[in-house]
Amino acid sequence: MRKIHLYNSLSNKLEEFIPIDTGNIRVYACGPTVYASPHIGNARPIVIFDVLFRLLKHIYGSDKVTFVRNITDVDDKINNKAQELGISIKELTDKVIKEFHNSIAKLNVHQITNEPRATEHINEMLDIIQLLIENGYAYESAGHVLFRVKKLKNYGMLSKRDIDEMIAGSRVEIAPYKEDPMDFVLWKPSDKDMPSWNSPYSSGRPGWHLECSAMSSKYLGNHFDIHVGGQDLMFPHHENEIAQNHGAFGCLMANYWLHNGMVLINGQKMSKSLGNIIALDDILKELDGEIIRYVLLSSHYQKVLNWTDQAVHQAKQGLNRLYGALEKNPYDNDEIIENTSTEKQSNVLDALCNNINTPLAITYLHELADKIYKAEDNTEIRRLCGALKKEANYLGLLNKNAYDWFNKQNSSVSSEKIEHMIAERAKAKAEKDFQKADQIRKKLHEMGIKIEDTKSGTVWKAI
């Protein structure tokens, strides 16, 4: 069995992944807060950790991995957005959740094991609050329940900050109901127009950090294997999850913590003020989801990813080259011969097992494509195409057949227009007007269309 090595934010080291139970690998991902359309930055952890999910299922077995990604559907941002739009909170969250599911499906993201919603797990949150109060880690004050940060001696173990630095460098809320400025909210009272649930403390709602602790412990247990999310969540969200878990259950929440870097747009952070937030739904209207996935996998997950037109162009070229290699297969894709020896020799798997090195894995796909382009024996081409499809599947790429891929890429040019120009070229050739025929071929090429004359007629594809 291959060994997986992951960079653990908890130890700041590359470590061999050793499961708690090889029969049940358990992973938790912080999911979306559903107040607005997901953007390209939200898509990065979804795609990256989808590759991790695929890898774990391949190594340990598809029925041996439990992957949970929550949905935060109670939050002040949601409340404010619903008020701004003049719609109910449920109407807003249902709409955004549907859009989220539709968008990530187009990115070829595997179906996860569980996707719990925060609003359906209030009782579990209240149970944790009760444990924290009983254990002395939480206290009630003016309808609020707060976590006593300074009672936890190793608070800051994930973000590697001490409490004095946190107070100096953060916007802690100074409130009269707090024993200490660093204490964070587990439960807070709700105004009349805000969502609320009955509790022993007030008619209110949970704090954000508590939601993930409740849902992860319910579906994965108090102590599980891997917790993933963006680097922006490391503090305070993940730090507070660890604190809650320790205070309630007396154990470390997860053994391995993986964090992906942020996405920049042309070298700048996404922000409303700059007007450079790229909604995933909008970009999917312009680009095939596989192109977006390729861009998101083209940089190592721990590094910052810079989304640019050049990166998109390179992704298109890269995928065209890979699909072009598959196009050399003389038979249908369904008839590709799988190479049974590929498993042991898989450079792609080796790259993914080395801290999910997707850029290196993509490089290996192109090396395999090189072999296909150079191969002349049809049986060898079939074998190599089978290997390429299989290897690419670990990354969630090359899930279409080559013909469909190439004929979808140039959506700006209608098929009718292309066919009309090909007919005009055929007419020019029949009339021996070869100059005009060459001009039409050149014009089609400028439009991104490659044509090829065959015995059965002229065929075309986008390039």
VENFENKA-V268137 format. One record per pair of residues at least 24 apart in sequence whose C-alpha atoms are under 10 Angstrom apart, sorted by the first residue. I is the first residue (numbers start at 0). GAP is how many residues later the second one is. D is the distance in whole Angstrom. If there is no record, write none. Layout:
I_GAP_D / I_GAP_D
This chain:
0_58_7 / 0_59_8 / 0_343_10 / 1_57_7 / 1_58_10 / 1_342_9 / 1_347_9 / 1_348_8 / 1_351_8 / 2_56_9 / 2_347_9 / 2_350_7 / 2_351_9 / 3_51_9 / 3_52_9 / 3_55_9 / 3_345_10 / 3_346_9 / 3_347_10 / 3_348_8 / 3_349_4 / 3_350_6 / 3_351_7 / 3_352_9 / 4_347_9 / 4_348_6 / 4_349_5 / 4_350_5 / 4_351_8 / 5_220_10 / 5_250_8 / 5_251_9 / 5_252_8 / 5_346_10 / 5_347_8 / 5_348_7 / 5_349_4 / 5_350_7 / 5_351_10 / 6_249_8 / 6_250_8 / 6_251_7 / 6_252_9 / 6_295_9 / 6_347_9 / 6_348_6 / 6_349_9 / 7_150_10 / 7_218_9 / 7_219_10 / 7_247_8 / 7_248_5 / 7_249_5 / 7_250_6 / 7_251_9 / 7_347_10 / 8_148_10 / 8_149_7 / 8_150_8 / 8_151_10 / 8_219_10 / 8_222_10 / 8_225_9 / 8_247_7 / 8_248_5 / 8_249_6 / 8_250_7 / 9_147_7 / 9_148_5 / 9_149_8 / 9_150_9 / 9_244_9 / 9_245_8 / 9_246_7 / 9_247_6 / 9_248_9 / 10_146_9 / 10_147_8 / 10_149_10 / 10_244_10 / 10_245_9 / 10_246_9 / 11_146_9 / 11_147_10 / 11_148_10 / 11_245_10 / 13_340_9 / 13_341_8 / 14_241_9 / 14_339_10 / 14_340_9 / 15_337_10 / 15_338_9 / 15_339_9 / 16_208_9 / 16_209_9 / 16_238_9 / 16_239_8 / 16_336_10 / 16_338_10 / 17_207_8 / 17_237_9 / 17_238_10 / 18_205_9 / 18_206_6 / 18_207_9 / 18_236_9 / 18_237_10 / 19_203_9 / 19_204_7 / 19_205_6 / 19_234_10 / 19_235_9 / 20_43_9 / 20_203_9 / 20_204_9 / 21_38_7 / 21_39_10 / 21_42_7 / 21_43_9 / 22_37_8 / 22_38_9 / 22_40_8 / 22_41_5 / 22_42_8 / 23_36_9 / 23_37_10 / 23_39_8 / 23_40_5 / 23_41_6 / 23_42_7 / 23_196_9 / 23_200_10 / 23_201_9 / 24_28_10 / 24_31_8 / 24_32_9 / 24_35_8 / 24_36_10 / 24_38_9 / 24_39_6 / 24_40_5 / 24_41_6 / 24_42_8 / 24_195_9 / 24_199_8 / 24_200_7 / 24_201_8 / 25_30_10 / 25_38_9 / 25_39_6 / 25_40_5 / 25_41_6 / 25_42_8 / 25_190_10 / 25_193_9 / 25_194_6 / 25_195_9 / 25_197_9 / 25_198_6 / 25_199_5 / 25_200_7 / 25_201_9 / 25_228_9 / 26_25_10 / 26_26_8 / 26_29_10 / 26_38_8 / 26_39_6 / 26_40_5 / 26_41_6 / 26_42_8 / 26_86_10 / 26_189_9 / 26_192_10 / 26_193_8 / 26_197_7 / 26_198_6 / 26_199_5 / 26_200_6 / 26_201_8 / 26_227_9 / 26_229_9 / 26_230_10 / 27_38_9 / 27_39_6 / 27_40_5 / 27_41_6 / 27_42_8 / 27_86_10 / 27_184_9 / 27_187_9 / 27_188_7 / 27_189_10 / 27_191_9 / 27_192_8 / 27_196_8 / 27_197_8 / 27_198_6 / 27_199_5 / 27_200_6 / 27_201_9 / 27_226_9 / 27_229_10 / 28_38_8 / 28_39_6 / 28_40_5 / 28_41_7 / 28_42_10 / 28_86_10 / 28_183_9 / 28_187_9 / 28_197_9 / 28_198_6 / 28_199_5 / 28_200_6 / 28_201_9 / 28_229_10 / 29_38_9 / 29_39_6 / 29_40_6 / 29_41_8 / 29_42_9 / 29_182_7 / 29_186_10 / 29_197_8 / 29_198_7 / 29_199_6 / 29_200_8 / 29_203_9 / 29_207_10 / 29_208_9 / 30_37_9 / 30_38_5 / 30_39_5 / 30_40_5 / 30_41_7 / 30_84_9 / 30_85_10 / 30_86_10 / 30_181_9 / 30_197_10 / 30_198_8 / 31_37_9 / 31_38_7 / 31_39_6 / 31_40_6 / 31_41_9 / 31_64_10 / 31_65_9 / 31_68_8 / 32_37_9 / 32_38_6 / 32_39_5 / 32_40_6 / 32_41_8 / 32_42_8 / 32_44_8 / 32_45_8 / 32_60_9 / 32_63_9 / 32_64_9 / 32_85_10 / 32_175_10 / 33_37_7 / 33_38_6 / 33_39_6 / 33_40_9 / 33_41_9 / 33_43_9 / 33_44_7 / 33_55_10 / 33_58_8 / 33_59_6 / 33_60_8 / 33_61_9 / 33_62_6 / 33_63_6 / 33_64_10 / 33_65_10 / 33_66_8 / 34_37_9 / 34_38_8 / 34_39_9 / 34_40_8 / 34_41_9 / 34_42_6 / 34_43_5 / 34_44_8 / 34_45_9 / 34_46_6 / 34_47_8 / 34_54_9 / 34_57_7 / 34_58_6 / 34_59_10 / 34_60_9 / 34_61_7 / 34_62_9 / 35_41_9 / 35_42_8 / 35_45_8 / 35_46_10 / 35_56_8 / 35_57_9 / 35_59_9 / 35_60_6 / 35_61_9 / 35_63_10 / 35_64_10 / 35_243_9 / 36_58_9 / 36_59_6 / 36_60_9 / 36_61_10 / 36_62_7 / 36_63_7 / 36_66_10 / 36_241_10 / 36_242_6 / 36_243_7 / 36_244_7 / 36_245_9 / 37_58_8 / 37_59_9 / 37_61_8 / 37_62_6 / 37_63_10 / 37_65_8 / 37_66_10 / 37_239_10 / 37_240_9 / 37_241_6 / 37_242_6 / 37_243_8 / 37_244_10 / 38_61_10 / 38_64_10 / 38_224_10 / 38_231_9 / 38_238_7 / 38_239_5 / 38_240_4 / 38_241_5 / 38_242_8 / 38_243_9 / 38_244_9 / 39_222_10 / 39_223_8 / 39_224_9 / 39_225_9 / 39_230_10 / 39_237_8 / 39_238_6 / 39_239_6 / 39_240_5 / 39_241_9 / 39_242_10 / 39_243_8 / 39_252_9 / 39_256_9 / 39_267_9 / 40_189_9 / 40_220_9 / 40_221_7 / 40_222_5 / 40_223_8 / 40_224_9 / 40_228_10 / 40_229_8 / 40_236_9 / 40_237_8 / 40_238_9 / 40_239_9 / 40_255_9 / 40_264_9 / 40_266_10 / 41_58_10 / 41_188_9 / 41_220_9 / 41_221_9 / 41_237_9 / 41_238_8 / 42_57_9 / 42_60_9 / 42_61_7 / 42_64_9 / 42_220_10 / 42_236_10 / 42_237_7 / 42_249_9 / 42_250_9 / 42_253_8 / 43_185_10 / 43_186_9 / 43_216_8 / 43_217_9 / 43_218_8 / 43_219_8 / 43_248_10 / 43_249_8 / 43_251_9 / 43_252_6 / 43_253_8 / 43_257_8 / 43_261_9 / 44_183_8 / 44_184_6 / 44_185_7 / 44_214_8 / 44_215_6 / 44_216_9 / 44_217_9 / 44_251_9 / 44_256_8 / 45_58_8 / 45_61_9 / 45_63_8 / 45_64_10 / 45_182_10 / 45_183_9 / 45_247_10 / 45_250_10 / 46_57_8 / 46_60_7 / 46_61_8 / 46_62_7 / 46_63_9 / 46_245_10 / 46_246_7 / 46_247_10 / 46_249_7 / 46_250_8 / 46_254_10 / 46_348_9 / 46_349_9 / 47_61_10 / 47_180_10 / 47_181_10 / 47_212_8 / 47_245_9 / 47_248_8 / 47_249_7 / 47_252_9 / 47_253_7 / 47_308_8 / 47_310_9 / 47_347_9 / 48_60_9 / 48_179_8 / 48_180_9 / 48_209_9 / 48_210_10 / 48_211_9 / 48_252_9 / 48_307_9 / 49_58_9 / 49_59_6 / 49_60_7 / 49_61_9 / 49_62_9 / 49_344_10 / 49_345_9 / 49_346_8 / 50_58_9 / 50_59_9 / 50_246_9 / 50_301_8 / 50_305_8 / 50_307_9 / 50_342_9 / 50_343_7 / 50_344_6 / 50_345_7 / 51_300_8 / 51_301_9 / 51_303_9 / 51_304_7 / 51_342_9 / 51_343_9 / 52_56_10 / 52_57_8 / 52_58_10 / 52_59_8 / 52_341_10 / 53_55_10 / 53_56_8 / 53_339_9 / 53_340_6 / 53_341_8 / 53_342_8 / 54_294_8 / 54_297_7 / 54_298_8 / 54_301_9 / 54_339_7 / 54_340_9 / 55_297_9 / 57_291_10 / 57_336_8 / 58_290_10 / 58_294_10 / 62_50_10 / 64_47_10 / 64_48_8 / 65_46_8 / 65_47_6 / 65_48_8 / 65_153_9 / 65_154_8 / 66_44_9 / 66_45_6 / 66_46_5 / 66_47_7 / 66_48_9 / 66_152_9 / 66_153_9 / 66_159_10 / 66_160_10 / 67_44_7 / 67_45_6 / 67_46_5 / 67_47_6 / 67_48_8 / 67_147_9 / 67_148_7 / 67_151_7 / 67_152_8 / 67_159_10 / 68_43_7 / 68_44_8 / 68_45_7 / 68_46_5 / 68_47_7 / 68_48_9 / 68_143_9 / 68_146_9 / 68_147_9 / 68_159_10 / 69_44_8 / 69_45_5 / 69_46_5 / 69_47_6 / 69_48_7 / 69_141_9 / 69_142_7 / 69_145_7 / 69_146_8 / 70_26_8 / 70_44_7 / 70_45_6 / 70_46_5 / 70_47_6 / 70_48_9 / 70_140_9 / 70_141_9 / 70_144_10 / 71_25_10 / 71_44_9 / 71_45_6 / 71_46_5 / 71_47_8 / 71_136_8 / 71_139_8 / 71_140_9 / 72_24_9 / 72_43_10 / 72_44_6 / 72_45_6 / 72_46_6 / 72_47_9 / 72_138_10 / 73_43_9 / 73_44_7 / 73_45_6 / 73_120_10 / 73_121_8 / 73_122_10 / 73_131_8 / 73_132_8 / 73_133_9 / 73_134_8 / 73_137_9 / 74_43_10 / 74_119_10 / 74_120_9 / 74_130_9 / 74_131_9 / 74_132_8 / 74_133_7 / 75_118_9 / 75_119_10 / 75_129_10 / 75_131_10 / 75_132_9 / 78_114_9 / 78_115_7 / 78_116_8 / 79_114_9 / 82_110_9 / 82_111_10 / 88_105_9 / 88_106_8 / 98_181_9 / 98_182_7 / 99_180_9 / 99_181_8 / 101_179_9 / 102_177_7 / 102_178_6 / 102_179_10 / 102_180_10 / 102_181_8 / 102_186_8 / 103_176_9 / 103_177_9 / 103_180_10 / 103_185_8 / 103_189_10 / 104_184_9 / 105_175_10 / 105_178_8 / 105_182_8 / 105_183_5 / 105_184_8 / 105_186_10 / 105_187_9 / 106_177_9 / 106_181_8 / 106_182_5 / 106_183_6 / 106_184_9 / 106_185_7 / 106_186_6 / 106_187_9 / 106_289_8 / 106_290_9 / 107_181_7 / 107_182_7 / 107_185_8 / 107_287_10 / 107_288_6 / 107_289_8 / 107_291_8 / 108_184_9 / 108_287_7 / 109_286_9 / 112_106_10 / 113_101_10 / 113_105_8 / 114_100_9 / 114_104_10 / 115_96_10 / 115_99_7 / 115_100_9 / 115_102_10 / 115_103_9 / 116_94_9 / 116_95_10 / 116_98_8 / 117_88_9 / 117_90_9 / 117_92_10 / 117_93_6 / 117_94_8 / 117_96_9 / 117_97_7 / 118_76_10 / 118_77_10 / 118_78_10 / 118_86_9 / 118_87_9 / 118_92_9 / 119_95_9 / 120_90_8 / 120_91_10 / 120_93_7 / 120_94_7 / 120_97_9 / 121_75_8 / 121_76_10 / 121_77_10 / 121_83_8 / 121_84_8 / 121_88_10 / 121_89_8 / 121_92_8 / 121_93_10 / 122_74_10 / 122_75_10 / 122_76_9 / 122_91_9 / 123_86_10 / 123_87_9 / 123_89_9 / 123_90_6 / 123_91_8 / 123_93_9 / 123_94_8 / 124_61_9 / 124_62_9 / 124_80_10 / 124_81_7 / 124_82_9 / 124_85_6 / 124_86_7 / 124_87_9 / 124_88_8 / 124_89_5 / 124_90_8 / 125_60_9 / 125_61_9 / 125_72_10 / 125_73_8 / 125_74_9 / 125_75_10 / 125_79_10 / 125_80_8 / 125_84_9 / 125_88_9 / 126_87_9 / 126_121_9 / 127_58_9 / 127_82_8 / 127_85_8 / 127_86_7 / 127_89_10 / 127_116_8 / 127_117_9 / 127_119_9 / 127_120_6 / 127_121_9 / 128_57_7 / 128_58_8 / 128_77_10 / 128_81_8 / 128_85_10 / 128_115_9 / 128_118_10 / 128_119_8 / 129_70_10 / 129_118_9 / 130_113_10 / 130_116_8 / 130_117_5 / 130_118_8 / 131_54_10 / 131_112_8 / 131_113_9 / 131_114_9 / 131_115_6 / 131_116_5 / 131_117_9 / 132_114_9 / 132_115_9 / 133_113_10 / 133_114_9 / 134_112_7 / 134_113_7 / 134_114_9 / 134_115_10 / 135_111_8 / 135_112_9 / 136_106_9 / 136_107_8 / 136_109_9 / 136_110_6 / 136_111_8 / 137_45_9 / 137_46_10 / 137_47_9 / 137_48_8 / 137_106_9 / 137_109_9 / 137_110_10 / 138_39_9 / 138_40_9 / 138_44_10 / 138_47_10 / 139_37_9 / 139_38_9 / 139_46_10 / 139_47_9 / 139_48_10 / 139_60_10 / 139_61_7 / 139_62_10 / 140_35_9 / 140_36_6 / 140_37_7 / 140_38_9 / 140_47_10 / 140_60_8 / 141_34_9 / 141_35_6 / 141_36_9 / 141_46_9 / 141_47_9 / 141_59_8 / 141_60_9 / 142_34_9 / 142_44_8 / 142_45_6 / 142_46_6 / 142_47_9 / 142_56_10 / 142_57_9 / 142_58_5 / 142_59_5 / 142_60_8 / 142_61_8 / 143_33_8 / 143_34_9 / 143_41_7 / 143_42_8 / 143_43_5 / 143_44_5 / 143_45_6 / 143_57_7 / 143_58_7 / 143_59_10 / 143_60_9 / 143_61_10 / 143_62_10 / 143_63_10 / 144_32_9 / 144_33_9 / 144_38_10 / 144_39_9 / 144_40_6 / 144_41_5 / 144_42_5 / 144_43_7 / 144_44_9 / 144_56_7 / 144_57_9 / 144_61_9 / 144_62_9 / 145_31_9 / 145_32_7 / 145_33_9 / 145_34_10 / 145_36_10 / 145_37_6 / 145_38_5 / 145_39_5 / 145_40_5 / 145_41_7 / 145_42_9 / 145_61_9 / 146_31_9 / 146_32_10 / 146_33_10 / 146_35_9 / 146_36_5 / 146_37_5 / 146_38_6 / 146_39_7 / 146_40_10 / 146_93_9 / 146_96_9 / 146_97_8 / 146_100_9 / 147_30_9 / 147_31_8 / 147_32_8 / 147_33_10 / 147_34_8 / 147_35_5 / 147_36_8 / 147_37_10 / 147_95_9 / 147_96_10 / 147_99_10 / 148_30_10 / 148_31_8 / 148_32_9 / 148_33_6 / 148_34_5 / 148_35_8 / 148_91_9 / 148_94_8 / 148_95_10 / 148_98_10 / 149_30_8 / 149_32_8 / 149_33_8 / 150_92_10 / 150_96_9 / 151_91_7 / 151_92_10 / 151_94_8 / 151_95_8 / 152_90_10 / 153_88_10 / 153_89_9 / 153_92_10 / 154_84_7 / 154_85_8 / 154_87_8 / 154_88_7 / 154_91_10 / 155_78_10 / 155_79_8 / 155_80_9 / 155_82_10 / 155_83_6 / 155_84_9 / 155_86_9 / 155_87_9 / 156_82_8 / 156_85_9 / 156_86_10 / 157_76_7 / 157_77_8 / 157_78_10 / 157_80_8 / 157_81_6 / 157_82_10 / 157_84_8 / 157_99_9 / 158_72_10 / 158_74_10 / 158_75_6 / 158_76_6 / 158_77_8 / 158_79_9 / 158_80_7 / 159_75_10 / 159_79_10 / 160_74_9 / 165_69_10 / 165_70_10 / 169_66_10 / 183_25_9 / 183_52_9 / 183_56_8 / 184_24_8 / 184_25_9 / 185_24_6 / 185_25_9 / 185_58_9 / 207_29_8 / 207_32_10 / 207_33_10 / 208_27_8 / 208_28_6 / 208_29_8 / 208_30_9 / 208_31_6 / 208_32_6 / 208_33_10 / 208_34_10 / 208_35_8 / 209_27_9 / 209_30_8 / 209_31_7 / 209_34_7 / 209_35_9 / 210_30_9 / 211_25_9 / 211_26_9 / 211_28_10 / 211_29_7 / 212_25_10 / 212_27_9 / 212_28_6 / 212_29_8 / 212_30_10 / 212_31_7 / 212_32_7 / 212_35_10 / 212_40_9 / 213_27_9 / 213_30_10 / 213_31_9 / 215_25_10 / 215_37_9 / 215_38_10 / 216_28_9 / 216_32_10 / 216_36_9 / 220_32_9 / 220_33_10 / 221_24_9 / 221_26_9 / 221_27_7 / 221_28_9 / 221_29_7 / 221_30_8 / 221_31_6 / 221_32_8 / 222_26_9 / 222_27_10 / 222_28_7 / 222_29_6 / 222_30_5 / 222_31_6 / 222_32_8 / 223_28_9 / 223_29_6 / 223_30_5 / 223_31_7 / 223_32_9 / 224_28_8 / 224_29_5 / 224_30_5 / 224_31_6 / 224_32_9 / 225_27_9 / 225_28_6 / 225_29_6 / 225_30_5 / 225_31_6 / 225_32_7 / 226_26_8 / 226_27_6 / 226_28_8 / 226_29_6 / 226_30_5 / 226_31_6 / 226_32_9 / 227_26_10 / 227_28_8 / 227_29_6 / 227_30_5 / 227_31_6 / 227_32_8 / 228_28_8 / 228_29_7 / 228_30_5 / 228_31_6 / 228_32_9 / 229_28_8 / 229_29_5 / 229_30_5 / 229_31_6 / 229_32_7 / 229_71_10 / 229_72_9 / 230_27_9 / 230_28_5 / 230_29_6 / 230_30_6 / 230_31_7 / 230_71_8 / 230_72_10 / 231_27_8 / 231_28_9 / 231_29_8 / 231_30_8 / 232_26_8 / 232_27_10 / 233_24_10 / 233_25_8 / 257_43_9 / 257_44_9 / 257_97_10 / 258_42_8 / 258_43_7 / 258_44_10 / 259_40_9 / 259_41_5 / 259_42_5 / 259_43_7 / 259_44_8 / 259_45_10 / 260_38_10 / 260_39_9 / 260_40_6 / 260_41_5 / 260_42_5 / 260_43_5 / 260_44_7 / 261_39_9 / 261_40_9 / 261_41_8 / 261_42_5 / 261_43_6 / 261_44_9 / 262_33_9 / 262_40_9 / 262_41_6 / 262_42_5 / 262_43_6 / 262_44_7 / 263_40_7 / 263_41_6 / 263_42_5 / 263_43_6 / 263_44_9 / 264_40_9 / 264_41_6 / 264_42_5 / 264_43_6 / 264_44_10 / 265_39_10 / 265_40_6 / 265_41_6 / 265_42_5 / 265_43_8 / 265_44_10 / 265_45_10 / 266_37_10 / 266_38_9 / 266_39_6 / 266_40_8 / 266_41_8 / 267_38_8 / 267_39_9 / 268_37_9 / 277_29_10 / 285_125_9 / 285_126_10 / 286_25_9 / 286_29_9 / 286_122_9 / 286_124_10 / 287_28_9 / 287_117_9 / 287_120_9 / 287_121_8 / 289_25_9 / 289_26_9 / 289_29_8 / 289_106_8 / 289_107_7 / 289_108_8 / 289_109_9 / 289_110_9 / 289_115_10 / 290_24_6 / 290_25_6 / 290_26_10 / 290_27_9 / 290_28_7 / 290_29_10 / 290_106_9 / 291_24_9 / 292_102_9 / 292_103_8 / 292_104_8 / 293_24_8 / 293_25_8 / 293_64_9 / 293_65_9 / 293_68_9 / 293_101_9 / 293_102_9 / 293_103_8 / 294_64_10 / 295_62_9 / 295_63_10 / 296_59_10 / 296_60_9 / 296_61_6 / 296_62_6 / 296_63_10 / 296_64_9 / 296_65_8 / 296_98_8 / 296_99_10 / 297_59_9 / 297_60_7 / 297_61_5 / 297_62_9 / 297_63_9 / 297_64_7 / 297_65_9 / 298_58_8 / 298_59_7 / 298_60_6 / 298_61_9 / 299_55_9 / 299_56_8 / 299_57_6 / 299_58_6 / 299_59_6 / 299_60_9 / 300_54_9 / 300_55_8 / 300_56_8 / 300_57_8 / 300_58_9 / 301_53_9 / 301_54_10 / 301_55_10 / 315_93_9 / 315_147_9 / 316_146_8 / 317_44_9 / 317_45_10 / 317_47_10 / 317_48_8 / 318_47_10 / 318_78_9 / 318_79_8 / 318_86_9 / 318_87_10 / 319_82_9 / 319_85_8 / 319_86_8 / 319_89_9 / 319_142_9 / 319_143_7 / 320_45_8 / 320_48_8 / 320_49_9 / 320_52_10 / 320_142_9 / 321_40_10 / 321_43_8 / 321_44_7 / 321_45_10 / 321_46_9 / 321_47_6 / 321_48_9 / 321_50_10 / 321_51_10 / 321_63_10 / 321_66_8 / 321_67_9 / 321_70_9 / 321_75_10 / 321_76_8 / 321_80_9 / 322_46_9 / 322_62_10 / 322_65_10 / 322_66_10 / 322_75_7 / 322_76_10 / 322_77_9 / 322_78_8 / 322_79_5 / 322_80_9 / 322_81_10 / 322_82_7 / 322_83_8 / 323_45_9 / 323_48_10 / 323_49_9 / 323_78_7 / 323_79_9 / 323_81_10 / 323_82_9 / 323_139_9 / 324_41_9 / 324_43_9 / 324_44_6 / 324_45_8 / 324_46_9 / 324_47_6 / 324_48_6 / 324_49_10 / 324_56_9 / 324_59_9 / 324_60_7 / 324_63_9 / 324_77_9 / 325_43_8 / 325_46_8 / 325_47_9 / 325_55_9 / 325_56_9 / 325_58_9 / 325_59_6 / 325_60_9 / 325_62_8 / 325_63_8 / 325_72_9 / 325_75_8 / 325_76_6 / 325_77_9 / 326_45_10 / 326_46_10 / 326_58_9 / 326_74_8 / 326_75_6 / 326_76_7 / 326_79_10 / 327_44_8 / 327_45_8 / 327_47_9 / 327_48_10 / 327_50_9 / 327_53_7 / 327_54_9 / 327_57_8 / 327_74_9 / 328_43_9 / 328_49_7 / 328_50_9 / 328_51_9 / 328_52_6 / 328_53_6 / 328_54_9 / 328_55_9 / 328_56_7 / 328_57_9 / 328_73_10 / 329_48_7 / 329_49_9 / 329_51_8 / 329_52_7 / 330_47_9 / 330_50_10 / 330_51_8 / 331_50_10 / 331_69_9 / 331_70_10 / 332_49_9 / 332_52_9 / 332_53_8 / 332_56_9 / 332_67_9 / 332_68_7 / 332_69_8 / 332_70_10 / 333_52_10 / 333_67_9 / 334_47_8 / 334_51_9 / 335_43_10 / 335_45_9 / 335_46_5 / 335_47_7 / 335_48_9 / 335_49_7 / 335_50_5 / 335_51_9 / 335_53_9 / 336_42_8 / 336_43_9 / 336_44_9 / 336_45_6 / 336_46_5 / 336_47_8 / 336_48_8 / 336_49_5 / 336_50_8 / 337_44_8 / 337_45_6 / 337_46_8 / 337_47_8 / 337_48_5 / 337_49_6 / 337_50_9 / 337_51_9 / 337_52_8 / 338_43_9 / 338_44_6 / 338_45_7 / 338_46_9 / 338_47_6 / 338_48_6 / 338_49_10 / 338_51_9 / 339_43_10 / 339_46_10 / 339_47_9 / 340_46_9 / 341_41_10 / 341_42_9 / 341_44_9 / 341_45_6 / 341_46_9 / 341_48_9 / 341_49_8 / 342_44_9 / 342_47_9 / 342_48_9 / 345_41_9 / 345_44_10 / 345_45_7 / 346_44_9 / 347_40_10 / 347_43_6 / 347_44_8 / 347_46_8 / 347_47_9 / 348_42_8 / 348_43_10 / 348_45_8 / 348_46_10 / 351_42_9 / 351_43_9 / 355_39_10 / 357_36_10 / 357_37_8 / 360_30_9 / 360_31_9 / 360_33_9 / 360_34_8 / 361_29_10 / 361_30_8 / 361_33_8 / 361_35_10 / 363_24_10 / 363_27_9 / 363_28_10 / 364_24_9 / 364_26_7 / 364_27_7 / 401_59_10 / 402_57_10 / 402_58_8 / 402_59_10 / 403_57_9 / 404_56_9 / 404_57_8 / 404_58_10 / 405_43_9 / 405_44_10 / 405_54_9 / 405_55_5 / 405_56_5 / 405_57_7 / 406_42_9 / 406_53_8 / 406_54_5 / 406_55_6 / 406_56_9 / 407_53_9 / 407_54_7 / 408_39_9 / 408_40_10 / 408_52_8 / 408_53_6 / 408_54_8 / 409_37_8 / 409_38_7 / 409_39_8 / 409_51_9 / 409_52_6 / 409_53_8 / 410_51_9 / 411_35_9 / 411_36_10 / 412_31_10 / 412_34_8 / 412_35_9 / 412_36_9 / 412_49_9 / 414_45_10 / 417_26_8 / 417_29_10 / 417_31_8 / 417_33_10 / 417_42_8 / 417_43_10 / 418_39_10 / 418_40_9 / 418_41_9 / 421_29_8 / 421_36_7 / 421_37_9 / 421_38_9 / 422_35_9 / 424_33_10 / 425_31_10 / 425_32_9
